[in-house]
Each structure stands twice: as C-alpha cells, then as structure tokens.
Amino acid sequence: MHGEGSSRKVAREELIQARKLLAKSHAERSYAAGEPILQVRDLVKHFPLTQGVLFKRQVGAVKAVDGVSFDLRKGETLGIVGESGCGKSTVAKLITHLERPTAGTIRYKGNDITRASGRALKAVRRNIQMVFQDPYTSLNPRMTVGDIIGEPFDIHPEVAPKGDRRAKVQELLDVVGLNPEYVNRYPHQFSGGQRQRIGIARGLALRPEIIVADEPVSALDVSVQAQVVNLMERLQDEFGLSYVFIAHDLSIVRHISDRVGVMYLGKLVEVGTETEIYEHPTHPYTQALLSAVPVPDPEAEGRRERIVLEGDVPSPANPPSGCHFRTRCWKAQQRCAEEEPPLAVPENFADSLPGEAVHHPSACHFAAERAAVVGPVET
C-alpha cells in the first residue's frame, strides 16, 4: 500500500510538471507569434491610510494607481506622461517589483509574474531592469563605478564569471560613451550626465529585454538630456531593447516614443501613437497638456488657444466619482459623475477605420478633436 501511494504521488507530480511545461511552451509560442512582451492588466496600487499610534486602523487609501492596462511589444518604446503625482513612478515600481500590486496582473512573455518570488522573481528581474530618476542618489557614493556596474554579476554570476567581470564592466562603460579607464573612480568624480550613463550601464549589465526608465533625464540640463536620449535610442537599436519611458516633458517623450499613454490621477486617459496623441488628441486633459507646451514658432503660438484648467488636482485618497477628470473639465456633464468612461475608441469615432488618427483609445464620454491645439514640435 505504501508503495502504491508513493507511485500515485510521483505520478501526480509528473502530471503537474507536464502541465507547467505545456503552459510554458504555449506562452512561448504565443509570444513568438507576435504577442506583447509585457502585458499589464487592471493594475492597482492602494497605499493604506492609518490612524492611531499603538493600535493602528485603516481609515482609507491613497489610490496611486487605479486600474492601468497597457501592452509593450519587443523593440517598442511606450512613453507615459502626466502631471506630478499621477502615478507614473508607481507604475514603474510595480513593473519592476519594487512594489507589490494591490490587484491586477503583469505578464512577461505570456507568464504571470504578478506574485513572483524567490528564483522566479530573480529570473524576472534579470530581464526587466530600471534606470532611476536621480543620478545623484541612485549610485552608492562608497562604491567605485566598477563595483556599481558589476554588482548585478554578484547576483547573477552565470552572466559573467569572476575572471571576466572587469572586462565586462569596461565594455559597458565604452558602450555608454565613457572611458573604460574610469572603472576605479567614484560617483562624485562625474557630472550629472555621466552619472546617468553609469546608471544606464548598470541597467544593461544583465542584457535585459525591458528597461523601465523613470524620468531618466529630468534632473539634467537640456543639452545633456539630448545626449542621454540619443544614447538610449542607439542602445535600443543595438540590443533590441523595449522601453517604458516615463517623463513629464512632452517633447522628449515624443522624440523617443512609438506609442504614448497619458495618465491622470492613477488612470490612463488616452493611449495612441506619437501622431495620434500629439496631432489628434481627443481627451480634454491631453489637449490641455499639449496647449501648455510652448511652440518655437511665433505665428503658430499666436494662432493656438491656451486651455487653462480650473481648480486643483483632486486628492488620490478621495478621487471624484465617475470620470476622475470631470471636476476640471469644461465638457463635464451629469453622465461624467455617474459613469466612468472606459479606455476605448470613443463612440463618436466608432465608424472611423483602424489606422485613422482619431481611431485610438480615449477615456472620455465626449471625446473630440480640438483643431486649435498645437502640440510641441519634434526635436
């Protein structure tokens, strides 16, 4: 009897392993067939608000991310823009597992990695790396550049054996445009742009497929911003990278992105190609954002209408019912308070053909083009 029970247990384990392999092979076949390399669905992150000192109780939640969905394809750059506090950086942390989501799913090559831990999480982090916003605080001042860039090899020794690490680090420095002989220098000996290049080199060390760049140029001056963005474009072509590029500078996002998502108060309100978003925006918030960006053409600047939003951004701890943007929107009606608009092709553009500029998702009941809005020119 004991031997029969053991046999059944072994058989069950073999069946489970076979099912896992079947699911994995199906996911890989689907990815190979052209499915997105990264799929985010209904992603939610609520930070609890508590009261009390000894006995804390939750009295609410800050809804930093409240139902974000998007796809990222291989070799593509998805730009995410929005005001400060809209949840862009929280999305980046959720993708890279620096924060755990409250709800929703994240799939990498068809595999659900939302709750990954241990070895599974280690494998995911090798392929999804991050470049941080501040080049001054994201580098350890007590470590040399060689140690900073080579630290990922300590966690993933299979990528670079100990004897090859110095050469690998010097190769990475050369790739990002720094002198390989700087390997023994410390972060304080570099400028802001050079430090950000070191951060990019660290992100490239494990040869990831996806890099999440959280406002990588916001702390740099304009000339250095252009150098870093051009470097990222070159590295994307060279290594076949996919980027999630987060920024609040609309001109930079337009320059580097294939598709753009606009966020407001924890939600994506409009998603489309660079042309669709910048030349044919249909959501009122996107139109207001674009109207605030100066255009280096006096005639065009004089012709366009500036959209001035009234009121302040609502608190993410107590967002408005229905459409989150309705309290500042000039189109708001009773329907906007009662019904949350889905992120989909608007009803009034349902007859448009796929590929037309207005045929893209916009979370507005009254979405429409606004001819007077002129977006930033591409640099």
N, C-alpha and C positions, 0 to 999 in steps of 0.2 A: 504493500500500500504506500509505504514511504517513497519507494522508487517511482511508483506511478504518479504521485503528487509532484515529485521533482521534475518528471518529464513534462507534466502539464505546465508547470511554472516556466520551464525553459521554452516550451512551445509558445506560450503567451508572450514572453519577452522577444522571441524571434519575430512573432507577428507584429508586435509594436514597432520593432526596429524596421521591419519591412514597410510598414505604413509610413513611418517617418521618411525613409528613403524615397518612397513613391511620391510623397508630398513634396520633398525637396527637389526631385527630378522634374516634377510638374511645374514647380515655381521657376526652375532654371530654364525650362523650355518656354514658359510664358514670357520670361524676361528676354530670352533670345529672340522671341518673336516680335519684340518691339514695345513691350510694356515699360512703364516708367521704372527707373532705377530706385526712386524713392516715392512712396505714396503716403500722404498724411490725410487722415480722415477724421473729421469732427473732434479735433484736438482741443482739450480743455485743461486749463490750469487755474485753480482757485486757491489763493492763499488765505488761510483762516484768520479771522479777526477774533481775538480773545479778550476777556475781561477777568479781573481777579489777579491776586498775587500767589497765594498758596493753592487755591482751588480755581484753576482757570477753566472757563467755559467759553465755547464758541458762540459769538453773537452775530456773526456774519462772515462774509468772504470777499476778498478783492478778486474780481474776475479778470485776471490779467490776460488770459487767452480764453475765448469763449466760443469754440466751435469753428476752428480753422481747418480747411481742407485744400490741398493742392497736390500736384504731381511734379516730379522733376525727372527729365529724361537724360540719358547719357550724353555728355558733351554740351549740355544746355546750361545757361545762366538764368536763374529766376531771381529777379530783383524784388525786394519787399520794402515799400516806403510807407511813411506815415509820420504823424507828429510824435514828439517825445511822450512816452507813457502809453502808447497804443498797444504794446505787447510784442513788438518786433524782436527784441533781445530775448524775451522769454521763449518765443518760438524757437530761436536758435539753441537755447539751453535744453529745450525739450528734445530736439532732434539729436543732439549730441549726448543726451542722457546725463547732463549736469543737473537737471531737474526731472522729477518723475511726474508724468501727467496725471491729472485727476480723472480724466476719461479720454476716450478716443483711441485710435490705433496709428502706429507708424510701421510701415512695411519697407524693407530693404530687399530689393530683388525678389519680391514676392513673399518673403519670410517676415512674419510678425515679430518685431523686435521691441514692442512697447514695454514689455515687462522683463526684458532680457537681463540676466545677471550672471555672475561668475565667468566661466570660459566663453559663454555665448556673447556676453557684453564686451569682453576683451576683444573678441574677433570683430565685433561691430565697430568698436572704437578705432580699430586699425584702419578701417575703410571709410570712416566718417570723422574727419578732423576739423578743427576750428581755428580760425585766426581771430584774435581778440581785438577789441576796440582801442585800448590804450597801450601803445608800445612801451610806455614808461613803467607801468605796473605789472604787465603780463610777463616780464622777464625777471628772473631771480638775480638781484644785484650781487649776490655772493658767489654766483657760478660764472664760469667763463662761457664764451659763446660756444666753444666746442662741447662743453658739458650740457648746455641748454639744448642744442640741436641733437646731440647724441643721446639724451635721456630716453626718448622713445625706444631706442635699441635695447636699453636695460629691461624694458617691459616686454619687448618682442625680439628676443635675441636671434630668432630664426631669420630675421630680415638682414642683419649684419653681424657676423661673428666678431668677437672682441678684437681680433687682429686687424679687421678691415674697417673698424669704426672711424678712426681718424681720417682715413682716405674718403670715406663716405661723407663725413661732415664737411671736409674741404670741397668735395664735389658739389654738395648742396649750396655752400657759400658761393661758389662760382656760378651755379645755376641762377641764383637770385641777384647776381651782379655785385657781389662783394669779394674782396681779395681773400683767397683761401688762407693766406698767412695771418689773417685776423683771428684765427681759431683760439688763440690764448688770451684774447682781450676780454674785458668785462663790459657789460651793457652801458655803463656810464661814459665809456670812451667813444660812443657812437651818437650820431644825430638821430632825430626822431624818425626820419625816413629810413635810415639804415637799420634802426631797431625793428621797424615794421617788416623789413626784408628778412631779418633774423627770425621773426615770428612766422613768416611765410615759409622759410626754410624748415623750421621745426614742424610745421603742418605737412610739408611734403616728405618728411623723412621716411615714413612708412609706406610711401607710394599709395595714398588713399584714392578712392574713386570720387568721393564727395568732399568738398571743403565748404564749411559754413563760415562766411566772413561777416562778422558782426561789426558794422561800421568801421572797416579797416583803415579808412583814410580821414575820418572826421577830426582827428587830433593833429593832422598835418597841414602845412600851408599848401596853397593852390598848386605851385609848381611841382612839389613833391607828390601831391595827390595824383597828378597826371602820370608821373613816373611809376608809382606803385600800381595804378590801374592798368597801365600798358604792360607792366611786368606780369600781372595776373592773367591778362589776355594771352600773352605769349606762352605762359606756363600751361594754360588750358589747352592750347593747340598742341603743345609739346607732349603733355602727359595724358591727354584725353580726359580732363577733369570736368566734373559737374559742380557748379557753384550755386549756393543760396547766398545771395549778396544783399545784405541789409544796410540801408542807409537812409538819411533824411534829405540828402542832396539829390534832387530830381535829375539834374543834368548828368551827374556821374552815373546814376542808375540807368539812364537812357543810353549812355555811351557803351556800357558793358553788357546790358541785359538783352536776352532774347525775348523773355516774357516778364511782365511786371504785375505784382499784386499790391493793391493799395489797402492798408489797414487803418481801421478807426475803432478805438475803444474795444480792442480784443477780437475784432472780426475783420475778415477780408470783405471789402465792399465792392471791389472791381478787379478783374483779372483779364489780361489780354496781352497781345504782342506789343512791342515798343510803339508801333504805328497806331494800333488801336487805342492805347492808353493816352499817348501824348498828342495825337492829332484828331482823335474821335472819341473823347471821353464822354460817357453817358451818365455817370453818377455825379450828383451835385457836389459831393466832397472832393472828388478827383478834380472837377472843374475849378473849385475854389483853390485847391493846392496849386494847380498849374497857373492860375491867374496871379498868384503871389510871386511867381518867379520872374525876375527882370529879364527882358529880352534885349540883346545887344543890337537893336535896330530902332532908332528913334521914331521912324514912321510907323512901324508895327506896334511899338509901345504906346504911341498916341492913339492908335485905332482901337486897341483892345479895351475891354471892360474889366475893371478890377472887382472881384467878388469879395466883399467884406462880410465875414461871418459874425453874427451877433452872439453874445454870451460866451461862457467858458465851457471847456470840455467837461462833461459830467463825470462824477466820480465812478471809477470802475467797481467800487463797493456797492453802488446803487445806480446802475445804468437805467436809462429810460426803457419803458415797455415798448414792444414792437420794434421799430427801427431805432437803433441807437443814435442815429444822426438827426432825428426829427426835431430835437429841441433847438437846433441851429440851422435848420434847412428852410429855405424860402418857399419850397414846394409842399411842405408838410400839410397833411390833411388828417381827418379823423381815422382813416384807414391805417395810416402810418403808426398810430398809437396802439391800435388793436391787433394788427397783423404784422409779423416780422417778414420782411421781403426775403425770398431765397436768393442765393448767389447763382443766378442762371441767366440765360439770354432773356431780356425783358419781353413781355407780351407784345408790346407795340413794335418790336423788331423780329417777331416770330416768323414773319414772311420773308425776312432777308435770308440770303443764301450764305452757307458757311464759306468763310473767306472774305466776305464783305466786312468793312471796317467796323460797322456797328454790331455785327454778329459776335458778341463776346459777353461773358457773364458780368452782370451788374446787379447788385442787391438794392434795387430801388423800384417802388411801385410806379413811379412816374419818370423813369429814365428817358432821357432825350439828349440829342446833341445840342451843343451851345456854340454857335458859329463864332461868337465874339471872343471865345477863349483861344489864346495862342500860347502853346507850350514852349518850353525852353528849347533853343536850337541845339542840335547835336554838335559836340565839340570833337 
